[in-house]
Amino acid sequence: MLVLLGFAMIAVFMVLIMTKKLTPVLALIIVPTIFGLFAGAGLGIGPMVMDSMKSMTSTAALLMFAIIYFGLMIDVGLFDPLVKFILRKLGNDPAKVVLGTAILAAAVSLDGDGSTTFILTTAALLPVYLRLKMSPVVLTCVAGLANGTMNILPWGGPTARAATALKIDVNDVFVPMVPSLIAGLIVVLVFSWLLGLQERNRLRAVAPEIWGVPDSADAFDGGSTAGGSGRGRKGSGPAGISPAGVSPQGSSVAVLERTESLVDDRDSAMADTALDPNRKTLRPKLFWFNLGLTVAVMVTLVANIIPLPFVFMVGSAIALLVNFPKVRDQGAQLIAHAPSIVAVVSMVMAAAVLTGVLNGTGMVKAMSEWLVQIIPADMGPLMAVITGVLSIPMTFFMSNDAFYFGVLPVLSETAAHYGVSAADMARASITGQPFHLQSPLVPAILLLVSLAKVELGDHHKKVLWRTAVISLVMLGVGVATGAIGIG
């Protein structure tokens, strides 16, 4: 009976989430409560939930203050010079533009919010793509790759969910996975460079008068195209493109006469966004202080010498005090980030109902024992690897809430019978996040394709197989480094 109730509860929870009949917070509270009463929990359901909630308070605090900290850093302009630097260094080479897109998206993804990352990335770079006649699908693909890979950060959501569901420290999940994260980012950069080269070749084919390799070798002598085929004559290309269509050094890539015009376009596109160059929250005189503080926070985080929630608590307090000395401004900053905080923290606390009922009623134990009976014994020690592979399609077709709070606890309990720890299972479960972030169930990806005016199908054709490769690379590196163990 407990096995049937357990699987039925997970199924109902998933259906309600995926069909959007209930919000994740409501589903996490209502569904387990009803099934817990059917399982005979009675009035004991309250203590079950409260015991589970105690283990989640540190995770909730981490998410809350990490959102405040990185949101504040965006507000005061810490990332603005990075955006300007990237745009100035990109020039007009499609390969460099695409690579810069990956770097920018990965950097902004530090705030753990996919929507913010996509808003800032498209606002900064879509004007550049359109000016250079590049495909916006490449922008959405690369932004999706970078953000999906960075989504395993402990304040991004999935890692916190995995730690919460299995009642382990979020730092124990994330820190051993740093090599996997680095490997994933390297693959993202490689894919981005290759996409940029493909885009460069495409532009040569569709607009040879601007982007193609000149027929005459004279074009490499100062960029003159007098005579010859006459390609690239003055007025033949879009505004801002040099008449020759090549650089003075002989590059086959067109050169903008005024590269700074891209920055001007960027500033116009940034109006009324989080990177508005005229926003009142900018603190340019405190840039080096904010940069030093952020570096100190990140070093302390990786060193694991102080609990993560306290690191971000202190970091947020110092950042608020120095950047906004007036009490009124401090309050305004906290209120500005309140919607993001409430959405994430309420979900974590509501998850205590589901995990409390699963454990308190004995459902997880009964379900795991049943799975042990049907899984071949020789595959049991590979449960972590199997979980990592399953996380790729499962998190695409279901929400993170459904997978981490509904499926992972059962798989973890089963794996324990074969000597595979909960930490190993949690680490393996987050390797599917690059693929998950492309799911139509993720609002942020819908926002990205909408901002870039790209069809979701076109985005999927370019991004899905690449994210699958990244997920498998992260899983492989995790196994190779021992972060994901085999029983």
C-alpha positions as CSV (number, residue, x, y, z in Angstrom):
1,M,0.0,0.0,0.0
2,L,2.8,2.5,0.8
3,V,4.5,1.7,-2.5
4,L,1.3,2.4,-4.4
5,L,0.6,5.6,-2.4
6,G,4.1,6.8,-2.9
7,F,4.2,6.4,-6.6
8,A,0.7,7.8,-6.9
9,M,1.6,10.8,-4.9
10,I,4.7,11.5,-7.1
11,A,2.6,10.9,-10.3
12,V,-0.2,13.3,-9.1
13,F,2.5,15.9,-8.1
14,M,4.2,15.7,-11.5
15,V,0.9,15.9,-13.5
16,L,-0.2,19.0,-11.5
17,I,3.1,20.7,-12.0
18,M,3.6,19.8,-15.7
19,T,0.0,20.7,-16.6
20,K,0.2,23.9,-14.6
21,K,-2.9,23.1,-12.6
22,L,-1.1,24.2,-9.5
23,T,2.1,26.2,-8.8
24,P,5.0,24.2,-7.4
25,V,4.6,25.7,-3.9
26,L,0.9,24.7,-3.7
27,A,1.5,21.3,-5.1
28,L,4.4,20.7,-2.7
29,I,2.0,21.5,0.2
30,I,-1.4,20.1,-0.8
31,V,-0.5,16.8,-2.6
32,P,1.7,15.3,0.2
33,T,-0.7,16.4,2.9
34,I,-3.6,14.6,1.3
35,F,-1.6,11.4,0.6
36,G,0.0,11.6,4.0
37,L,-3.4,11.5,5.6
38,F,-4.3,8.5,3.4
39,A,-1.2,6.8,4.6
40,G,-2.3,7.1,8.2
41,A,-0.1,9.9,9.3
42,G,-2.9,11.7,11.1
43,L,-1.9,14.5,13.4
44,G,1.7,13.2,13.2
45,I,2.1,14.8,9.8
46,G,2.9,18.2,11.5
47,P,6.0,16.9,13.3
48,M,7.1,15.1,10.2
49,V,7.0,18.3,8.2
50,M,8.7,20.4,10.9
51,D,11.5,17.9,11.4
52,S,12.1,18.0,7.6
53,M,12.0,21.8,7.5
54,K,14.8,22.1,10.1
55,S,17.2,20.6,7.6
56,M,16.2,23.1,4.9
57,T,16.7,26.4,6.7
58,S,20.3,26.8,5.8
59,T,19.5,26.1,2.1
60,A,16.7,28.8,2.2
61,A,19.1,31.3,3.8
62,L,21.8,30.6,1.1
63,L,19.3,31.1,-1.7
64,M,17.9,34.3,-0.1
65,F,21.2,36.1,0.5
66,A,22.9,34.9,-2.8
67,I,20.0,36.4,-4.7
68,I,20.4,39.6,-2.8
69,Y,24.1,39.7,-3.3
70,F,24.4,39.1,-7.0
71,G,21.2,41.1,-7.7
72,L,22.9,44.0,-5.9
73,M,26.1,43.6,-7.8
74,I,24.2,43.9,-11.1
75,D,22.4,47.0,-9.8
76,V,25.5,48.8,-8.8
77,G,27.2,48.1,-12.1
78,L,29.8,45.4,-11.4
79,F,29.1,43.6,-14.6
80,D,28.7,46.8,-16.8
81,P,32.4,47.2,-17.6
82,L,32.6,43.5,-18.5
83,V,29.8,44.0,-21.0
84,K,31.5,47.1,-22.5
85,F,34.9,45.3,-22.6
86,I,33.4,42.3,-24.4
87,L,31.7,44.4,-27.0
88,R,34.8,46.5,-27.7
89,K,37.0,43.4,-28.0
90,L,34.6,41.5,-30.2
91,G,35.0,43.8,-33.1
92,N,32.9,42.4,-35.9
93,D,34.2,38.9,-36.3
94,P,31.3,36.5,-35.9
95,A,33.5,33.9,-34.2
96,K,34.5,36.4,-31.5
97,V,31.0,37.7,-31.1
98,V,29.6,34.2,-30.4
99,L,32.5,33.4,-28.1
100,G,31.8,36.7,-26.3
101,T,28.2,35.7,-26.0
102,A,29.1,32.6,-24.1
103,I,31.5,34.5,-21.8
104,L,28.9,37.2,-21.0
105,A,26.1,34.7,-20.4
106,A,28.2,32.6,-18.1
107,A,29.3,35.6,-16.1
108,V,25.8,37.0,-15.7
109,S,24.6,33.5,-14.8
110,L,26.4,33.9,-11.5
111,D,23.2,35.5,-10.1
112,G,21.5,32.1,-10.5
113,D,18.5,33.6,-12.4
114,G,18.1,32.4,-15.9
115,S,15.6,35.1,-16.8
116,T,18.0,37.9,-15.7
117,T,20.8,36.2,-17.7
118,F,18.8,36.0,-20.9
119,I,17.4,39.5,-20.6
120,L,20.9,41.0,-20.1
121,T,22.6,38.9,-22.8
122,T,20.0,39.7,-25.4
123,A,19.9,43.3,-24.5
124,A,23.6,43.6,-24.8
125,L,24.3,41.5,-27.9
126,L,21.2,41.2,-30.0
127,P,21.8,44.6,-31.6
128,V,25.3,43.4,-32.5
129,Y,23.9,40.2,-34.1
130,L,21.4,42.2,-36.1
131,R,24.0,44.8,-37.2
132,L,26.3,42.1,-38.5
133,K,23.5,40.1,-40.1
134,M,24.2,37.1,-37.7
135,S,21.5,34.6,-36.8
136,P,19.8,35.2,-33.5
137,V,19.4,31.4,-33.1
138,V,23.1,31.2,-32.5
139,L,22.7,33.8,-29.7
140,T,19.9,31.8,-28.0
141,C,21.9,28.5,-28.4
142,V,25.0,29.8,-26.8
143,A,23.2,31.7,-24.1
144,G,21.3,28.5,-23.3
145,L,24.4,26.4,-23.3
146,A,26.2,28.8,-20.9
147,N,23.3,29.3,-18.5
148,G,22.4,25.6,-18.4
149,T,25.9,24.7,-17.5
150,M,26.1,27.3,-14.8
151,N,22.8,26.2,-13.4
152,I,24.5,23.8,-11.0
153,L,25.7,26.7,-8.9
154,P,24.4,26.1,-5.3
155,W,22.1,29.1,-5.4
156,G,20.9,28.4,-8.9
157,G,18.2,26.0,-7.7
158,P,18.8,22.4,-8.8
159,T,21.8,21.8,-6.5
160,A,19.8,23.3,-3.6
161,R,16.9,21.1,-4.5
162,A,19.0,18.0,-4.6
163,A,20.6,18.8,-1.3
164,T,17.3,19.6,0.3
165,A,15.6,16.5,-1.0
166,L,18.3,14.2,0.3
167,K,19.0,16.3,3.5
168,I,22.7,16.9,2.9
169,D,24.8,20.1,2.9
170,V,24.6,21.9,-0.4
171,N,28.3,22.6,-0.2
172,D,29.0,18.8,-0.1
173,V,27.1,18.6,-3.4
174,F,28.6,21.5,-5.3
175,V,32.3,21.8,-4.4
176,P,33.3,18.3,-5.6
177,M,31.5,19.1,-8.9
178,V,33.7,22.2,-9.6
179,P,36.0,20.2,-12.0
180,S,32.8,19.0,-13.9
181,L,31.6,22.6,-14.0
182,I,34.9,23.8,-15.5
183,A,34.9,21.0,-18.0
184,G,31.4,21.8,-19.0
185,L,32.3,25.5,-19.5
186,I,35.3,24.5,-21.7
187,V,33.0,22.5,-23.9
188,V,30.6,25.5,-24.0
189,L,33.4,27.7,-25.3
190,V,34.5,25.1,-27.8
191,F,30.9,24.8,-29.2
192,S,30.6,28.6,-29.2
193,W,33.8,29.0,-31.2
194,L,32.7,26.4,-33.7
195,L,29.3,28.0,-34.0
196,G,31.0,31.3,-34.6
197,L,33.1,29.8,-37.4
198,Q,30.0,28.3,-39.0
199,E,28.3,31.7,-38.8
200,R,31.3,33.3,-40.4
201,N,31.2,30.9,-43.3
202,R,27.4,31.3,-43.7
203,L,27.8,35.0,-44.0
204,R,30.5,34.6,-46.6
205,A,28.0,32.5,-48.6
206,V,24.9,34.7,-48.3
207,A,26.7,38.0,-48.6
208,P,29.9,37.5,-50.6
209,E,30.0,41.2,-51.5
210,I,30.6,42.0,-47.9
211,W,31.9,38.9,-46.1
212,G,33.5,36.8,-48.9
213,V,37.2,36.4,-49.6
214,P,38.2,38.8,-52.3
215,D,39.0,37.4,-55.8
216,S,42.0,39.7,-56.2
217,A,45.1,39.5,-54.0
218,D,45.2,43.3,-54.3
219,A,42.5,43.3,-51.6
220,F,45.2,42.3,-49.1
221,D,47.3,45.3,-49.9
222,G,45.6,47.9,-47.7
223,G,42.2,46.7,-48.4
224,S,41.8,48.3,-51.9
225,T,39.3,46.8,-54.3
226,A,39.7,49.1,-57.2
227,G,39.0,47.0,-60.2
228,G,38.7,43.3,-60.1
229,S,35.2,42.0,-59.4
230,G,34.0,45.2,-57.9
231,R,32.8,43.6,-54.8
232,G,32.5,45.7,-51.7
233,R,32.3,49.0,-53.5
234,K,31.3,52.0,-51.5
235,G,27.6,51.9,-50.7
236,S,27.2,48.2,-51.5
237,G,27.1,47.1,-47.9
238,P,25.1,48.1,-44.8
239,A,25.9,51.2,-43.0
240,G,29.0,51.1,-40.9
241,I,30.8,48.4,-43.1
242,S,34.0,49.4,-44.7
243,P,33.9,49.7,-48.5
244,A,36.5,47.0,-49.1
245,G,34.8,44.5,-46.9
246,V,38.1,43.4,-45.5
247,S,40.5,44.6,-42.8
248,P,43.6,46.5,-43.6
249,Q,45.6,43.4,-42.5
250,G,43.8,41.2,-45.0
251,S,41.2,39.6,-42.8
252,S,38.3,38.1,-44.8
253,V,35.9,39.4,-42.2
254,A,34.2,42.8,-42.8
255,V,35.3,45.6,-40.6
256,L,33.0,48.2,-39.0
257,E,34.2,51.7,-39.6
258,R,33.0,52.8,-36.2
259,T,33.1,49.9,-33.7
260,E,31.9,52.2,-31.0
261,S,28.5,52.4,-32.8
262,L,27.8,49.0,-31.5
263,V,28.3,50.3,-28.0
264,D,25.9,53.1,-28.8
265,D,23.3,50.6,-30.0
266,R,23.9,48.6,-26.9
267,D,23.2,51.6,-24.7
268,S,19.9,52.3,-26.5
269,A,18.9,48.7,-26.1
270,M,19.8,48.7,-22.4
271,A,17.3,51.5,-21.6
272,D,14.9,50.5,-18.9
273,T,16.7,47.1,-18.3
274,A,18.9,46.0,-15.4
275,L,21.9,47.3,-17.4
276,D,20.4,50.7,-18.1
277,P,23.5,52.9,-18.3
278,N,21.6,55.7,-16.6
279,R,20.1,53.8,-13.7
280,K,20.2,55.5,-10.3
281,T,21.7,52.5,-8.5
282,L,25.1,52.7,-10.4
283,R,28.1,53.1,-8.1
284,P,31.1,53.5,-10.5
285,K,33.4,54.9,-7.8
286,L,32.9,51.7,-5.8
287,F,33.7,49.3,-8.7
288,W,37.0,48.1,-7.3
289,F,35.6,47.6,-3.8
290,N,32.7,45.6,-5.2
291,L,35.0,43.6,-7.4
292,G,37.3,42.8,-4.5
293,L,34.4,41.9,-2.3
294,T,33.0,39.5,-4.9
295,V,36.3,37.9,-5.4
296,A,36.6,37.4,-1.6
297,V,33.1,35.9,-1.4
298,M,33.9,33.5,-4.3
299,V,37.3,32.4,-2.8
300,T,35.7,31.8,0.6
301,L,32.9,29.8,-1.1
302,V,35.3,27.5,-2.9
303,A,37.6,27.2,0.1
304,N,34.7,25.9,2.1
305,I,36.1,27.4,5.4
306,I,32.8,29.1,6.3
307,P,29.2,27.9,5.8
308,L,27.9,29.3,2.5
309,P,24.8,31.0,3.9
310,F,26.9,33.0,6.4
311,V,29.3,34.0,3.6
312,F,26.5,35.5,1.5
313,M,24.8,37.0,4.6
314,V,28.0,38.9,5.5
315,G,28.8,39.8,1.8
316,S,25.3,41.2,1.3
317,A,25.4,43.2,4.5
318,I,28.8,44.7,3.6
319,A,27.7,45.4,0.0
320,L,24.5,47.1,1.1
321,L,26.2,49.2,3.8
322,V,28.9,50.5,1.6
323,N,26.9,51.0,-1.6
324,F,23.8,52.3,0.0
325,P,24.6,54.0,3.4
326,K,21.1,55.4,3.7
327,V,18.6,53.2,5.5
328,R,15.9,54.1,3.0
329,D,18.0,53.0,0.1
330,Q,18.9,49.7,1.8
331,G,15.3,48.9,2.3
332,A,14.5,49.8,-1.3
333,Q,17.2,47.4,-2.5
334,L,15.9,44.5,-0.4
335,I,12.3,45.2,-1.7
336,A,13.6,45.3,-5.3
337,H,14.8,41.7,-5.0
338,A,11.9,40.4,-2.9
339,P,9.9,38.7,-5.7
340,S,12.8,36.5,-6.6
341,I,13.5,35.7,-3.0
342,V,9.9,34.8,-2.2
343,A,9.6,32.6,-5.2
344,V,12.6,30.5,-4.4
345,V,12.6,30.4,-0.6
346,S,8.9,29.6,-0.4
347,M,9.5,26.6,-2.8
348,V,12.3,25.3,-0.6
349,M,10.2,25.6,2.6
350,A,7.2,24.0,1.0
351,A,9.4,21.1,-0.1
352,A,9.6,20.1,3.6
353,V,6.0,18.9,3.3
354,L,6.8,16.4,0.5
355,T,10.1,15.2,1.9
356,G,8.6,15.0,5.4
357,V,5.7,12.8,4.3
358,L,7.8,10.6,2.1
359,N,10.2,9.9,5.0
360,G,7.9,10.1,7.9
361,T,5.3,7.7,6.6
362,G,7.9,5.2,5.3
363,M,6.9,5.6,1.7
364,V,10.5,6.2,0.5
365,K,11.8,3.1,2.3
366,A,9.0,0.9,0.9
367,M,9.4,2.2,-2.6
368,S,13.2,1.8,-2.5
369,E,12.8,-1.8,-1.3
370,W,10.5,-2.5,-4.2
371,L,12.9,-1.0,-6.7
372,V,15.8,-3.1,-5.2
373,Q,13.8,-6.2,-6.0
374,I,13.4,-5.3,-9.7
375,I,16.8,-3.7,-10.5
376,P,19.4,-6.3,-11.6
377,A,21.9,-6.7,-8.8
378,D,24.9,-6.2,-11.2
379,M,23.5,-2.7,-12.1
380,G,23.0,-1.6,-8.5
381,P,26.5,-0.2,-7.9
382,L,26.1,2.0,-11.0
383,M,23.0,3.8,-9.7
384,A,24.7,7.2,-9.5
385,V,25.8,6.9,-13.2
386,I,22.3,5.7,-14.2
387,T,20.8,8.6,-12.3
388,G,23.0,11.0,-14.1
389,V,22.0,9.6,-17.5
390,L,18.3,9.5,-16.5
391,S,18.5,13.2,-15.4
392,I,19.0,14.3,-19.0
393,P,15.6,13.3,-20.4
394,M,13.7,13.2,-17.1
395,T,14.4,16.8,-16.2
396,F,13.5,17.9,-19.7
397,F,10.1,16.4,-19.6
398,M,9.4,17.2,-16.0
399,S,10.2,20.2,-13.8
400,N,13.1,20.2,-11.4
401,D,10.6,20.1,-8.5
402,A,9.1,16.9,-9.7
403,F,12.5,15.2,-10.4
404,Y,14.4,16.3,-7.3
405,F,11.6,16.1,-4.8
406,G,9.7,13.2,-6.3
407,V,12.1,10.9,-8.1
408,L,15.6,11.5,-6.7
409,P,14.7,10.5,-3.0
410,V,13.5,7.1,-4.3
411,L,16.5,6.5,-6.5
412,S,18.8,7.6,-3.6
413,E,17.2,5.3,-1.1
414,T,17.5,2.4,-3.6
415,A,21.2,3.3,-4.3
416,A,22.0,3.2,-0.6
417,H,21.4,-0.6,-0.6
418,Y,24.4,-0.9,-3.0
419,G,26.7,1.4,-1.1
420,V,26.2,4.5,-3.2
421,S,25.9,7.6,-0.9
422,A,23.3,10.3,-1.1
423,A,26.0,12.8,-2.0
424,D,27.0,10.8,-5.0
425,M,23.4,10.6,-6.1
426,A,22.9,14.3,-5.7
427,R,26.0,15.2,-7.7
428,A,25.0,12.9,-10.5
429,S,21.5,14.2,-10.6
430,I,22.6,17.8,-11.4
431,T,24.6,16.8,-14.5
432,G,21.5,16.9,-16.7
433,Q,20.9,20.6,-16.0
434,P,22.3,21.9,-19.3
435,F,19.7,19.8,-21.1
436,H,16.9,20.7,-18.6
437,L,17.3,24.4,-19.2
438,Q,16.2,24.0,-22.8
439,S,12.8,22.5,-21.8
440,P,9.6,24.3,-22.8
441,L,8.6,23.8,-19.2
442,V,11.3,26.3,-18.2
443,P,9.8,29.9,-18.4
444,A,13.3,31.4,-18.8
445,I,14.0,29.7,-22.1
446,L,10.6,30.8,-23.5
447,L,11.6,34.3,-22.5
448,L,14.9,34.0,-24.3
449,V,13.5,32.9,-27.6
450,S,10.8,35.5,-27.3
451,L,13.3,38.3,-26.8
452,A,15.4,37.1,-29.7
453,K,12.4,36.5,-31.9
454,V,13.5,32.9,-32.5
455,E,11.3,29.8,-33.0
456,L,11.6,27.4,-30.1
457,G,11.9,24.5,-32.6
458,D,14.9,26.3,-34.4
459,H,16.5,26.8,-31.0
460,H,16.1,23.1,-30.1
461,K,17.6,21.9,-33.4
462,K,20.8,23.7,-32.6
463,V,21.0,23.4,-28.9
464,L,19.7,20.0,-27.7
465,W,22.4,17.7,-28.9
466,R,25.1,20.0,-27.7
467,T,23.6,20.2,-24.2
468,A,23.4,16.4,-24.1
469,V,27.1,16.3,-24.9
470,I,27.9,18.8,-22.1
471,S,25.8,16.9,-19.6
472,L,27.6,13.6,-20.4
473,V,31.0,15.3,-20.2
474,M,30.1,16.7,-16.8
475,L,28.9,13.2,-15.7
476,G,32.1,11.6,-17.0
477,V,34.4,14.1,-15.3
478,G,32.5,13.6,-12.1
479,V,33.1,9.9,-12.2
480,A,36.7,10.3,-13.2
481,T,37.4,12.7,-10.3
482,G,35.6,10.6,-7.8
483,A,32.9,13.2,-7.2
484,I,30.3,10.7,-8.5
485,G,31.2,7.3,-6.9
486,I,30.4,3.8,-7.9
487,G,29.2,1.5,-5.2
